[in-house]
Amino acid sequence: MQPVTMTEVLDNPGYERVRGEFRSKVIAEKAQRRVAVGPHLTFLFETRLTVLYQILEMLRIEGITNPKAVRHELDTYNELIPPPGGLSATLLIEYEDAQARERELPRLLGIERHVRLCAGDLPPVAAAFDTRQIGEERVSAVQYLVFALPDLHRRLWQGFGLSGQIRLRVDHPNYAWEAALSKDTAAALWDDLNRE
């Protein structure tokens, strides 16, 4: 997928005019790409549309209008665009209770070594985490990661997806869960893998 460009970034008044309709489109796109793994981890696979939405929302919330600051947000969020032949995701570690969050996030240290995308009987693909989100004492509740899929995984993706054989696996000692991607999610990610 190509990065989001400055020409796609609306100024705040222009965005406000289309925000409701645009937001509905993004919510539908996110719904197809959201995968819960156990009770506390949610993976949201990113696309150009979801990244553009995050940029526009950040500019709106922060009131950013300076072109250099807009460019900084663009460059930062474009890192979430999936690389050629790969998938990128935002991982949300969700504990509603603040005390549980404070207790559990330190227990998830090292999670960056324990997330894999599995397709049928092919070797699992380890996630590459953005190391800037990883602390020494606790894990950030939001993580960014990439799955660089080998050619064989991409070629066999559709068949595995249709038969429910694509899974996200977390095998951390303090959080071990696995979830199969729905056929709809697998199909949406197949489309993403083939977008220019």
GROMACS elastic network, one bead per residue, 0.5 to 0.9 nm:
[ bonds ]
;  ai    aj funct       b0    kb
    1    47     6  0.77657   500
    1    48     6  0.69627   500
    1    81     6  0.66296   500
    1    82     6  0.63423   500
    1    83     6  0.68101   500
    1    84     6  0.66779   500
    1   192     6  0.78264   500
    1   193     6  0.82860   500
    1   194     6  0.84672   500
    1   195     6  0.57276   500
    2     5     6  0.86950   500
    2    48     6  0.75077   500
    2    78     6  0.89987   500
    2    81     6  0.75482   500
    2    82     6  0.87566   500
    2    83     6  0.87862   500
    2   195     6  0.86967   500
    2   196     6  0.64322   500
    3    48     6  0.70115   500
    3    74     6  0.87981   500
    3    75     6  0.88184   500
    3    78     6  0.56806   500
    3    79     6  0.83566   500
    3    81     6  0.64511   500
    4     7     6  0.83999   500
    4     8     6  0.67938   500
    4     9     6  0.81868   500
    4    48     6  0.65432   500
    4    49     6  0.86415   500
    4    51     6  0.76720   500
    4    52     6  0.64743   500
    4    74     6  0.71565   500
    4    75     6  0.87904   500
    4    77     6  0.87395   500
    4    78     6  0.64396   500
    4    81     6  0.84025   500
    5     8     6  0.55779   500
    5     9     6  0.71036   500
    5    74     6  0.75565   500
    6     9     6  0.52913   500
    6    10     6  0.85003   500
    6    70     6  0.83310   500
    6    71     6  0.74035   500
    6    74     6  0.75589   500
    7    10     6  0.77607   500
    8    52     6  0.79721   500
    9    15     6  0.84845   500
    9    52     6  0.76188   500
    9    55     6  0.79428   500
    9    56     6  0.68294   500
    9    70     6  0.86342   500
    9    74     6  0.86926   500
   10    13     6  0.79608   500
   10    14     6  0.56781   500
   10    15     6  0.54815   500
   10    56     6  0.73195   500
   11    14     6  0.53065   500
   11    15     6  0.60751   500
   11    16     6  0.86569   500
   11    56     6  0.84402   500
   11    59     6  0.84541   500
   11    60     6  0.85912   500
   11    65     6  0.73649   500
   12    15     6  0.50270   500
   12    16     6  0.61149   500
   12    17     6  0.87873   500
   12    56     6  0.78988   500
   12    59     6  0.72558   500
   12    60     6  0.58212   500
   12    63     6  0.76763   500
   12    64     6  0.83880   500
   12    65     6  0.78776   500
   13    16     6  0.51175   500
   13    17     6  0.65555   500
   14    17     6  0.53525   500
   14    18     6  0.69237   500
   14    19     6  0.85659   500
   15    18     6  0.53896   500
   15    19     6  0.55119   500
   15    22     6  0.88392   500
   15    56     6  0.73361   500
   15    57     6  0.89366   500
   15    60     6  0.81482   500
   16    19     6  0.50385   500
   16    20     6  0.78590   500
   16    60     6  0.84369   500
   17    20     6  0.77891   500
   17    21     6  0.89659   500
   18    21     6  0.57561   500
   18    22     6  0.59679   500
   18    23     6  0.83886   500
   19    22     6  0.50514   500
   19    23     6  0.57025   500
   19    24     6  0.84687   500
   20    23     6  0.52010   500
   20    24     6  0.63578   500
   20    25     6  0.88815   500
   21    24     6  0.52522   500
   21    25     6  0.65340   500
   21    26     6  0.88900   500
   22    25     6  0.51928   500
   22    26     6  0.63444   500
   22    27     6  0.87372   500
   22    53     6  0.81622   500
   23    26     6  0.50461   500
   23    27     6  0.61030   500
   23    28     6  0.86525   500
   23    53     6  0.75825   500
   24    27     6  0.51443   500
   24    28     6  0.63531   500
   24    29     6  0.87353   500
   25    28     6  0.52912   500
   25    29     6  0.63652   500
   25    30     6  0.87641   500
   25    49     6  0.87891   500
   26    30     6  0.60626   500
   26    31     6  0.85091   500
   26    49     6  0.66569   500
   26    50     6  0.61303   500
   26    53     6  0.71504   500
   27    30     6  0.50850   500
   27    31     6  0.60702   500
   27    32     6  0.88572   500
   27    50     6  0.86503   500
   28    31     6  0.51583   500
   28    32     6  0.67244   500
   29    32     6  0.55471   500
   29    33     6  0.67657   500
   29    47     6  0.85389   500
   29    49     6  0.80052   500
   29    50     6  0.76045   500
   29   188     6  0.87488   500
   30    33     6  0.50651   500
   30    34     6  0.60408   500
   30    44     6  0.68680   500
   30    45     6  0.75458   500
   30    46     6  0.78656   500
   30    47     6  0.88088   500
   30    50     6  0.71855   500
   31    34     6  0.54753   500
   31    35     6  0.87903   500
   31    44     6  0.85657   500
   31   185     6  0.86540   500
   32    35     6  0.85877   500
   32    45     6  0.88713   500
   32   182     6  0.89832   500
   32   184     6  0.65983   500
   32   185     6  0.52197   500
   32   186     6  0.88086   500
   32   188     6  0.65918   500
   32   189     6  0.86975   500
   33    43     6  0.79597   500
   33    44     6  0.56808   500
   33    45     6  0.52023   500
   33    46     6  0.76042   500
   33   184     6  0.86157   500
   33   185     6  0.55407   500
   33   186     6  0.84163   500
   33   188     6  0.70027   500
   33   189     6  0.72922   500
   34    42     6  0.68481   500
   34    43     6  0.57123   500
   34    45     6  0.65158   500
   34   185     6  0.76973   500
   35    41     6  0.84671   500
   35    42     6  0.56357   500
   35    43     6  0.51066   500
   35    44     6  0.64868   500
   35    45     6  0.82971   500
   35   168     6  0.82614   500
   35   179     6  0.76069   500
   35   180     6  0.84739   500
   35   181     6  0.69123   500
   35   182     6  0.86263   500
   35   185     6  0.81984   500
   36    39     6  0.71857   500
   36    40     6  0.76775   500
   36    41     6  0.58570   500
   36    43     6  0.62688   500
   36    44     6  0.87545   500
   36   178     6  0.89945   500
   36   179     6  0.70805   500
   37    40     6  0.71954   500
   37    41     6  0.53164   500
   37    42     6  0.60389   500
   37    43     6  0.76029   500
   37   168     6  0.71022   500
   37   169     6  0.75787   500
   37   170     6  0.76295   500
   37   177     6  0.59654   500
   37   178     6  0.57333   500
   37   179     6  0.53237   500
   37   180     6  0.87116   500
   38    41     6  0.61672   500
   38    42     6  0.81961   500
   38   170     6  0.89642   500
   38   175     6  0.83409   500
   38   176     6  0.80190   500
   38   177     6  0.53762   500
   38   178     6  0.69547   500
   38   179     6  0.74704   500
   39    42     6  0.83814   500
   39    94     6  0.82388   500
   39    95     6  0.88503   500
   39   177     6  0.88589   500
   40    92     6  0.80075   500
   40    93     6  0.56981   500
   40    95     6  0.62475   500
   41    91     6  0.68389   500
   41    92     6  0.57624   500
   41    94     6  0.61615   500
   41    95     6  0.89787   500
   42    90     6  0.81968   500
   42    91     6  0.57528   500
   42    92     6  0.51445   500
   42    93     6  0.66442   500
   42    94     6  0.76041   500
   43    89     6  0.61032   500
   43    90     6  0.57785   500
   43    92     6  0.63530   500
   43    93     6  0.89037   500
   43   168     6  0.89513   500
   44    88     6  0.84742   500
   44    89     6  0.52431   500
   44    90     6  0.51633   500
   44    91     6  0.63884   500
   44    92     6  0.78800   500
   45    50     6  0.88229   500
   45    82     6  0.87263   500
   45    87     6  0.70113   500
   45    88     6  0.57488   500
   45    90     6  0.64029   500
   45    91     6  0.86261   500
   45   189     6  0.79594   500
   46    49     6  0.79636   500
   46    50     6  0.58515   500
   46    51     6  0.67176   500
   46    80     6  0.66763   500
   46    81     6  0.65601   500
   46    82     6  0.69281   500
   46    87     6  0.76025   500
   46    88     6  0.57599   500
   46    89     6  0.53654   500
   46    90     6  0.70771   500
   46   192     6  0.89745   500
   47    50     6  0.52481   500
   47    51     6  0.61840   500
   47    52     6  0.85416   500
   47    80     6  0.79992   500
   47    81     6  0.60782   500
   47    82     6  0.68707   500
   47    87     6  0.88307   500
   47    88     6  0.81410   500
   47    89     6  0.89485   500
   47   192     6  0.71536   500
   48    51     6  0.51079   500
   48    52     6  0.60099   500
   48    53     6  0.85144   500
   48    78     6  0.83210   500
   48    80     6  0.85607   500
   48    81     6  0.61401   500
   48    82     6  0.83370   500
   49    52     6  0.51115   500
   49    53     6  0.61507   500
   49    54     6  0.87036   500
   50    53     6  0.50395   500
   50    54     6  0.63048   500
   50    55     6  0.87479   500
   51    54     6  0.50814   500
   51    55     6  0.62696   500
   51    56     6  0.86830   500
   51    77     6  0.62899   500
   51    78     6  0.68787   500
   51    80     6  0.68224   500
   51    81     6  0.69537   500
   52    55     6  0.50833   500
   52    56     6  0.61738   500
   52    57     6  0.85200   500
   52    74     6  0.84442   500
   52    77     6  0.81172   500
   52    78     6  0.84816   500
   53    56     6  0.51709   500
   53    57     6  0.60025   500
   53    58     6  0.84572   500
   54    57     6  0.51355   500
   54    58     6  0.60114   500
   54    59     6  0.85673   500
   54    77     6  0.74737   500
   55    58     6  0.51881   500
   55    59     6  0.62136   500
   55    60     6  0.85761   500
   55    70     6  0.85893   500
   55    73     6  0.64275   500
   55    74     6  0.64804   500
   55    76     6  0.89864   500
   55    77     6  0.66200   500
   55    78     6  0.88862   500
   56    59     6  0.51677   500
   56    60     6  0.60947   500
   56    61     6  0.86003   500
   57    61     6  0.59887   500
   57    62     6  0.83930   500
   58    61     6  0.51846   500
   58    62     6  0.58990   500
   58    63     6  0.79905   500
   58    64     6  0.78910   500
   58    73     6  0.79146   500
   59    62     6  0.53586   500
   59    63     6  0.55034   500
   59    65     6  0.72527   500
   59    70     6  0.72364   500
   59    73     6  0.79068   500
   60    63     6  0.50846   500
   60    64     6  0.67795   500
   60    65     6  0.89584   500
   61    64     6  0.79564   500
   64    67     6  0.84705   500
   64    69     6  0.67149   500
   64    70     6  0.65729   500
   65    68     6  0.85905   500
   65    69     6  0.71453   500
   65    70     6  0.64800   500
   66    69     6  0.52731   500
   66    70     6  0.61289   500
   66    71     6  0.86283   500
   67    71     6  0.60589   500
   67    72     6  0.85855   500
   68    71     6  0.50324   500
   68    72     6  0.62498   500
   68    73     6  0.88384   500
   69    73     6  0.64105   500
   69    74     6  0.86363   500
   70    73     6  0.52177   500
   70    74     6  0.62058   500
   70    75     6  0.86743   500
   71    75     6  0.60945   500
   71    76     6  0.85100   500
   72    75     6  0.51626   500
   72    76     6  0.60767   500
   72    77     6  0.86363   500
   73    76     6  0.50566   500
   73    77     6  0.60716   500
   73    78     6  0.83011   500
   74    77     6  0.54370   500
   74    78     6  0.58759   500
   74    79     6  0.88129   500
   75    78     6  0.52288   500
   75    79     6  0.68400   500
   76    79     6  0.58007   500
   76    80     6  0.80454   500
   77    80     6  0.55938   500
   77    81     6  0.76640   500
   78    81     6  0.53638   500
   78    82     6  0.89544   500
   79    82     6  0.80122   500
   79    83     6  0.89313   500
   80    83     6  0.86203   500
   80    88     6  0.62915   500
   80    89     6  0.73524   500
   80    90     6  0.80470   500
   80   144     6  0.73459   500
   80   145     6  0.81992   500
   80   146     6  0.84225   500
   81    87     6  0.82828   500
   81    88     6  0.66857   500
   81    89     6  0.89378   500
   82    85     6  0.79615   500
   82    86     6  0.57993   500
   82    89     6  0.81485   500
   82   146     6  0.72606   500
   82   147     6  0.86600   500
   82   192     6  0.83328   500
   82   193     6  0.83146   500
   83    86     6  0.51703   500
   83    87     6  0.66969   500
   83    88     6  0.74857   500
   83   146     6  0.80458   500
   83   147     6  0.88867   500
   83   148     6  0.76552   500
   83   193     6  0.89771   500
   84    87     6  0.82693   500
   84   148     6  0.84241   500
   84   193     6  0.74577   500
   84   194     6  0.87085   500
   84   195     6  0.88283   500
   84   196     6  0.81532   500
   85   147     6  0.89998   500
   85   148     6  0.66829   500
   85   149     6  0.61244   500
   85   150     6  0.77322   500
   85   151     6  0.77746   500
   85   154     6  0.73896   500
   85   193     6  0.57823   500
   85   194     6  0.77802   500
   86   146     6  0.70179   500
   86   147     6  0.55782   500
   86   149     6  0.52269   500
   86   150     6  0.83778   500
   86   154     6  0.86804   500
   86   192     6  0.88226   500
   86   193     6  0.64855   500
   87   145     6  0.85683   500
   87   146     6  0.57237   500
   87   147     6  0.51917   500
   87   148     6  0.66580   500
   87   149     6  0.75913   500
   87   189     6  0.77400   500
   87   192     6  0.78200   500
   87   193     6  0.70724   500
   88   127     6  0.89815   500
   88   144     6  0.74780   500
   88   145     6  0.56967   500
   88   147     6  0.61647   500
   88   148     6  0.85249   500
   89   143     6  0.83410   500
   89   144     6  0.59756   500
   89   145     6  0.54665   500
   89   146     6  0.63142   500
   89   147     6  0.82900   500
   90   142     6  0.68868   500
   90   143     6  0.57320   500
   90   145     6  0.64492   500
   90   146     6  0.89116   500
   91   141     6  0.79716   500
   91   142     6  0.57194   500
   91   144     6  0.60921   500
   91   145     6  0.74141   500
   92   141     6  0.58956   500
   92   143     6  0.65631   500
   92   144     6  0.89238   500
   93   101     6  0.87940   500
   93   105     6  0.81769   500
   93   139     6  0.89557   500
   93   140     6  0.80120   500
   93   142     6  0.62817   500
   93   143     6  0.80895   500
   94   101     6  0.76510   500
   94   141     6  0.69098   500
   94   142     6  0.88430   500
   95    98     6  0.70766   500
   95    99     6  0.87580   500
   95   100     6  0.63377   500
   95   101     6  0.51785   500
   95   102     6  0.89780   500
   95   104     6  0.82969   500
   95   141     6  0.88998   500
   96    99     6  0.88632   500
   96   100     6  0.76769   500
   96   101     6  0.73080   500
   97   100     6  0.53114   500
   97   101     6  0.62368   500
   97   102     6  0.87672   500
   98   102     6  0.61774   500
   98   103     6  0.85945   500
   99   102     6  0.51160   500
   99   103     6  0.61712   500
   99   104     6  0.85605   500
  100   103     6  0.50278   500
  100   104     6  0.58682   500
  100   105     6  0.83722   500
  101   104     6  0.52144   500
  101   105     6  0.58395   500
  101   106     6  0.88013   500
  101   141     6  0.86189   500
  102   105     6  0.59517   500
  102   106     6  0.73284   500
  102   138     6  0.87619   500
  103   106     6  0.65311   500
  103   107     6  0.71926   500
  104   107     6  0.50626   500
  104   108     6  0.66103   500
  104   138     6  0.86945   500
  104   174     6  0.88944   500
  105   108     6  0.52936   500
  105   109     6  0.72130   500
  105   137     6  0.88341   500
  105   138     6  0.54627   500
  105   139     6  0.53102   500
  105   140     6  0.72919   500
  105   141     6  0.73135   500
  106   109     6  0.56266   500
  106   136     6  0.88680   500
  106   137     6  0.59854   500
  106   139     6  0.60018   500
  107   110     6  0.86996   500
  107   138     6  0.73633   500
  107   139     6  0.82623   500
  107   174     6  0.66035   500
  107   175     6  0.88736   500
  108   111     6  0.56111   500
  108   138     6  0.71896   500
  108   139     6  0.63012   500
  108   172     6  0.74030   500
  108   173     6  0.84579   500
  108   174     6  0.66086   500
  108   175     6  0.74730   500
  109   112     6  0.79919   500
  109   134     6  0.81694   500
  109   135     6  0.80408   500
  109   136     6  0.76717   500
  109   137     6  0.72881   500
  109   138     6  0.58875   500
  109   139     6  0.57034   500
  109   172     6  0.89857   500
  110   113     6  0.58128   500
  110   114     6  0.73090   500
  110   134     6  0.85471   500
  110   139     6  0.81988   500
  110   172     6  0.77087   500
  111   114     6  0.50936   500
  111   115     6  0.68750   500
  111   139     6  0.81155   500
  111   170     6  0.80414   500
  111   171     6  0.83830   500
  111   172     6  0.60381   500
  111   175     6  0.87695   500
  112   115     6  0.64356   500
  112   126     6  0.88903   500
  112   127     6  0.72457   500
  112   128     6  0.72703   500
  112   129     6  0.58965   500
  112   130     6  0.88383   500
  112   131     6  0.85016   500
  112   134     6  0.82056   500
  112   145     6  0.87067   500
  113   116     6  0.86974   500
  113   126     6  0.76276   500
  113   127     6  0.77657   500
  113   128     6  0.84502   500
  113   129     6  0.86506   500
  113   171     6  0.88032   500
  113   172     6  0.79758   500
  114   126     6  0.76324   500
  114   127     6  0.80868   500
  114   169     6  0.79068   500
  114   170     6  0.54956   500
  114   171     6  0.51999   500
  114   172     6  0.52964   500
  114   173     6  0.88028   500
  114   176     6  0.89491   500
  115   125     6  0.85034   500
  115   126     6  0.59940   500
  115   127     6  0.56677   500
  115   128     6  0.87337   500
  115   168     6  0.73912   500
  115   169     6  0.57940   500
  115   171     6  0.67137   500
  115   172     6  0.79081   500
  116   124     6  0.58648   500
  116   125     6  0.52928   500
  116   127     6  0.56881   500
  116   147     6  0.81921   500
  116   167     6  0.82829   500
  116   168     6  0.59430   500
  116   169     6  0.51787   500
  116   170     6  0.65311   500
  116   171     6  0.83783   500
  117   124     6  0.56312   500
  117   125     6  0.50959   500
  117   126     6  0.65053   500
  117   127     6  0.73595   500
  117   147     6  0.73623   500
  117   149     6  0.89896   500
  117   166     6  0.72676   500
  117   167     6  0.58822   500
  117   169     6  0.62722   500
  118   121     6  0.77899   500
  118   122     6  0.70972   500
  118   123     6  0.70681   500
  118   125     6  0.63961   500
  118   126     6  0.88603   500
  118   165     6  0.77651   500
  118   166     6  0.55730   500
  118   167     6  0.50490   500
  118   168     6  0.62240   500
  118   169     6  0.71323   500
  119   122     6  0.57707   500
  119   123     6  0.76833   500
  119   124     6  0.69092   500
  119   125     6  0.85566   500
  119   153     6  0.68910   500
  119   156     6  0.83099   500
  119   157     6  0.72732   500
  119   160     6  0.63153   500
  119   161     6  0.81285   500
  119   165     6  0.57512   500
  119   167     6  0.64900   500
  119   168     6  0.89792   500
  120   123     6  0.85233   500
  120   124     6  0.89509   500
  120   156     6  0.89386   500
  120   160     6  0.60537   500
  120   161     6  0.89970   500
  120   164     6  0.87303   500
  120   165     6  0.50325   500
  120   166     6  0.63417   500
  120   167     6  0.84161   500
  121   124     6  0.83359   500
  121   165     6  0.86260   500
  122   125     6  0.87902   500
  122   152     6  0.83935   500
  122   153     6  0.73155   500
  123   153     6  0.89588   500
  124   169     6  0.89558   500
  125   147     6  0.65952   500
  125   148     6  0.73564   500
  125   149     6  0.67807   500
  125   150     6  0.82543   500
  126   146     6  0.86954   500
  126   147     6  0.66563   500
  126   148     6  0.82514   500
  127   145     6  0.60259   500
  127   146     6  0.55351   500
  127   148     6  0.77111   500
  128   131     6  0.85977   500
  128   144     6  0.85395   500
  128   145     6  0.53498   500
  128   146     6  0.51499   500
  128   147     6  0.64000   500
  128   148     6  0.80112   500
  129   132     6  0.85953   500
  129   133     6  0.80738   500
  129   134     6  0.84644   500
  129   143     6  0.71513   500
  129   144     6  0.58574   500
  129   146     6  0.65085   500
  130   133     6  0.59765   500
  130   134     6  0.75919   500
  130   143     6  0.70883   500
  130   144     6  0.55240   500
  130   145     6  0.58829   500
  130   146     6  0.82934   500
  131   134     6  0.52826   500
  131   135     6  0.84262   500
  131   143     6  0.89274   500
  131   144     6  0.87353   500
  132   135     6  0.78738   500
  133   139     6  0.74874   500
  133   140     6  0.60003   500
  133   141     6  0.88822   500
  133   142     6  0.75644   500
  133   143     6  0.60608   500
  133   144     6  0.75988   500
  134   137     6  0.88965   500
  134   138     6  0.76136   500
  134   139     6  0.57260   500
  134   140     6  0.63951   500
  134   143     6  0.80293   500
  135   138     6  0.55619   500
  135   139     6  0.57903   500
  135   140     6  0.71389   500
  136   139     6  0.78594   500
  139   142     6  0.83512   500
  139   143     6  0.84864   500
  140   143     6  0.65794   500
  149   152     6  0.80484   500
  149   153     6  0.60309   500
  149   154     6  0.64833   500
  150   153     6  0.54460   500
  150   154     6  0.65869   500
  150   155     6  0.88808   500
  151   154     6  0.51699   500
  151   155     6  0.61695   500
  151   156     6  0.87044   500
  152   155     6  0.50771   500
  152   156     6  0.61777   500
  152   157     6  0.83224   500
  153   156     6  0.53272   500
  153   157     6  0.57310   500
  154   157     6  0.50573   500
  154   158     6  0.80768   500
  154   190     6  0.81329   500
  154   193     6  0.77700   500
  155   158     6  0.75639   500
  155   159     6  0.87936   500
  156   159     6  0.56722   500
  156   160     6  0.63442   500
  156   161     6  0.85692   500
  157   160     6  0.52813   500
  157   161     6  0.58644   500
  157   162     6  0.85574   500
  157   166     6  0.79515   500
  157   186     6  0.78796   500
  157   187     6  0.88311   500
  157   190     6  0.69767   500
  158   162     6  0.60920   500
  158   163     6  0.86428   500
  158   186     6  0.74336   500
  158   187     6  0.70527   500
  158   190     6  0.68204   500
  159   162     6  0.52955   500
  159   163     6  0.64013   500
  159   164     6  0.87418   500
  159   165     6  0.84258   500
  160   163     6  0.52583   500
  160   164     6  0.61706   500
  160   166     6  0.59842   500
  160   186     6  0.85412   500
  161   164     6  0.51617   500
  161   165     6  0.58745   500
  161   166     6  0.57146   500
  161   181     6  0.74053   500
  161   182     6  0.75879   500
  161   183     6  0.56968   500
  161   184     6  0.85261   500
  161   185     6  0.83587   500
  161   186     6  0.50734   500
  161   187     6  0.68680   500
  161   190     6  0.86111   500
  162   165     6  0.76774   500
  162   166     6  0.89196   500
  162   182     6  0.84461   500
  162   183     6  0.55128   500
  162   184     6  0.87075   500
  162   186     6  0.75485   500
  162   187     6  0.79440   500
  163   166     6  0.82751   500
  163   183     6  0.76498   500
  164   167     6  0.79408   500
  164   180     6  0.63306   500
  164   181     6  0.65571   500
  164   182     6  0.65065   500
  164   183     6  0.63991   500
  164   186     6  0.83577   500
  165   180     6  0.67505   500
  165   181     6  0.77399   500
  166   179     6  0.85546   500
  166   180     6  0.57131   500
  166   181     6  0.56972   500
  166   182     6  0.84085   500
  166   186     6  0.74223   500
  167   178     6  0.66794   500
  167   179     6  0.54070   500
  167   181     6  0.56432   500
  168   177     6  0.84573   500
  168   178     6  0.56214   500
  168   179     6  0.53929   500
  168   180     6  0.63980   500
  168   181     6  0.73608   500
  169   176     6  0.77082   500
  169   177     6  0.61519   500
  169   179     6  0.66421   500
  169   180     6  0.87166   500
  170   175     6  0.68968   500
  170   176     6  0.52995   500
  170   177     6  0.53576   500
  170   178     6  0.60821   500
  170   179     6  0.89886   500
  171   174     6  0.82506   500
  171   175     6  0.65057   500
  171   177     6  0.66089   500
  171   178     6  0.81315   500
  172   176     6  0.54286   500
  172   177     6  0.85410   500
  173   176     6  0.65081   500
  181   184     6  0.79758   500
  181   185     6  0.59250   500
  181   186     6  0.59627   500
  182   185     6  0.51624   500
  182   186     6  0.61400   500
  182   187     6  0.85023   500
  183   186     6  0.50851   500
  183   187     6  0.60379   500
  183   188     6  0.85619   500
  184   187     6  0.50886   500
  184   188     6  0.61424   500
  184   189     6  0.86357   500
  185   188     6  0.50330   500
  185   189     6  0.61584   500
  185   190     6  0.84743   500
  186   189     6  0.51764   500
  186   190     6  0.60990   500
  186   191     6  0.87052   500
  187   191     6  0.63219   500
  187   192     6  0.86852   500
  188   191     6  0.51154   500
  188   192     6  0.63376   500
  188   193     6  0.87743   500
  189   193     6  0.61077   500
  189   194     6  0.86373   500
  190   193     6  0.50874   500
  190   194     6  0.64919   500
  190   195     6  0.88843   500
  191   194     6  0.52291   500
  191   195     6  0.63162   500
  192   195     6  0.51793   500
  192   196     6  0.85681   500
  193   196     6  0.84423   500
